[in-house]
């Protein structure tokens, strides 16, 4: 009886999962069943990177940009299930004249780049980047325009 009332309620249609949503859930669950989560699901791919892998990526970025330093830091995992959880990482730290203005320039880029500041440096965390080439393209343009 209650189920029938819920089915007839106007909100039932609004909160119903559509085919696209169900396909996404199915694909995600299949990755877990096939033990592919660390390879195929972006958050687990990011979380499974070793400190050495992160350091190498940050060093490549530094070398490609011709500036910055690679330092140890912490990544905030975030999200609903782990809001305050942190993990160790290696980041590229850039020293710029005005970190806030540079961060704004990065956020307004296409695509936007989200970085953070710490000790008056702009930090870029390899753990949060899926496409290194695209990041470097945005950073090179932002650094060039920022001069």
C-alpha positions as CSV (number, residue, x, y, z in Angstrom):
1,X,0.0,0.0,0.0
2,X,2.8,2.5,0.9
3,X,4.8,1.5,-2.1
4,X,1.8,2.3,-4.4
5,X,1.4,5.7,-2.8
6,X,5.1,6.5,-3.3
7,X,4.9,5.4,-6.9
8,X,2.0,7.7,-7.6
9,X,3.6,10.7,-5.8
10,X,4.7,13.5,-8.2
11,X,8.3,13.4,-6.8
12,X,8.7,9.7,-7.7
13,X,9.3,10.6,-11.3
14,X,11.8,13.4,-10.4
15,X,14.0,11.1,-8.3
16,X,13.8,8.0,-10.5
17,X,17.1,6.9,-11.9
18,X,17.2,7.2,-15.7
19,X,19.0,4.9,-18.1
20,X,22.2,6.9,-18.2
21,X,22.4,6.9,-14.4
22,X,21.8,3.2,-14.2
23,X,24.4,2.5,-16.9
24,X,27.0,4.5,-14.9
25,X,26.2,2.7,-11.7
26,X,26.3,-0.7,-13.5
27,X,29.7,0.1,-15.1
28,X,31.1,1.3,-11.8
29,X,29.9,-1.8,-9.9
30,X,31.3,-4.1,-12.7
31,X,34.8,-2.5,-12.1
32,X,34.5,-3.5,-8.4
33,X,33.4,-7.0,-9.3
34,X,36.2,-7.5,-11.8
35,X,38.8,-6.1,-9.3
36,X,39.5,-3.2,-11.7
37,X,38.6,-0.3,-9.4
38,X,42.2,1.0,-8.9
39,X,42.8,1.0,-12.6
40,X,39.4,2.3,-13.9
41,X,37.7,4.4,-11.3
42,X,39.4,7.9,-11.2
43,X,39.3,8.4,-7.4
44,X,40.9,5.0,-6.7
45,X,43.4,5.5,-9.5
46,X,44.4,8.8,-7.8
47,X,44.4,7.4,-4.3
48,X,46.5,4.4,-5.2
49,X,49.4,6.4,-6.6
50,X,52.6,6.0,-4.6
51,X,54.6,8.9,-3.2
52,X,57.4,8.1,-5.7
53,X,55.0,8.2,-8.6
54,X,53.6,11.6,-7.4
55,X,57.2,12.9,-7.0
56,X,58.2,11.9,-10.5
57,X,55.1,13.6,-12.0
58,X,55.7,16.8,-10.0
59,X,59.4,16.7,-11.1
60,X,58.4,16.3,-14.8
61,X,56.0,19.3,-14.4
62,X,58.8,21.4,-12.8
63,X,61.2,20.5,-15.6
64,X,58.6,21.2,-18.3
65,X,57.8,24.6,-16.8
66,X,61.4,25.5,-15.9
67,X,60.5,26.6,-12.4
68,X,59.1,25.6,-9.0
69,X,60.2,23.0,-6.5
70,X,58.8,19.6,-5.5
71,X,57.9,19.4,-1.8
72,X,56.0,17.1,0.5
73,X,52.5,18.0,1.5
74,X,49.1,16.6,2.3
75,X,46.1,15.9,0.1
76,X,42.6,16.2,1.6
77,X,40.6,13.3,0.4
78,X,37.3,15.1,1.0
79,X,33.9,13.9,0.0
80,X,31.0,12.8,2.1
81,X,32.6,9.7,3.4
82,X,36.1,11.0,4.2
83,X,35.7,14.8,4.8
84,X,38.7,15.3,7.0
85,X,40.9,12.5,5.8
86,X,44.4,13.5,4.6
87,X,47.1,11.5,2.8
88,X,50.7,12.3,2.1
89,X,51.6,13.6,-1.3
90,X,54.3,15.4,-3.3
91,X,53.4,18.7,-4.9
92,X,54.8,21.2,-7.3
93,X,55.2,24.5,-5.4
94,X,55.3,27.7,-7.6
95,X,56.5,31.0,-6.3
96,X,54.6,33.9,-7.9
97,X,54.3,37.6,-7.1
98,X,50.6,37.3,-6.1
99,X,49.4,33.8,-5.4
100,X,45.7,34.9,-5.1
101,X,45.8,36.6,-8.5
102,X,47.6,33.6,-10.1
103,X,45.0,31.2,-8.5
104,X,42.2,33.3,-10.0
105,X,43.9,33.1,-13.4
106,X,44.1,29.3,-13.1
107,X,40.4,29.0,-12.1
108,X,39.4,31.2,-15.1
109,X,41.5,29.1,-17.6
110,X,40.0,26.7,-20.0
111,X,39.9,24.1,-18.6
112,X,40.0,25.6,-15.0
113,X,42.8,24.4,-12.8
114,X,42.2,24.2,-9.1
115,X,45.3,24.7,-7.0
116,X,45.9,25.8,-3.4
117,X,48.3,28.1,-1.5
118,X,50.5,27.3,1.4
119,X,53.3,29.5,2.8
120,X,52.7,32.0,0.0
121,X,53.3,29.4,-2.7
122,X,50.9,27.9,-5.3
123,X,50.7,24.2,-4.9
124,X,49.7,21.7,-7.6
125,X,49.0,18.2,-6.5
126,X,49.6,15.4,-9.0
127,X,47.2,13.2,-7.1
128,X,44.4,15.4,-8.4
129,X,45.3,15.7,-12.1
130,X,44.2,13.2,-14.7
131,X,45.8,14.8,-17.8
132,X,49.3,16.1,-17.3
133,X,49.6,17.6,-20.9
134,X,46.5,19.6,-20.5
135,X,47.6,20.9,-17.1
136,X,51.0,21.9,-18.4
137,X,49.4,23.7,-21.4
138,X,47.2,25.8,-19.0
139,X,50.1,26.4,-16.6
140,X,52.5,27.6,-19.3
141,X,49.9,30.0,-20.7
142,X,49.0,31.3,-17.2
143,X,52.7,31.8,-16.3
144,X,53.4,33.5,-19.6
145,X,50.4,35.8,-19.3
146,X,51.2,36.5,-15.7
147,X,54.6,38.0,-16.3
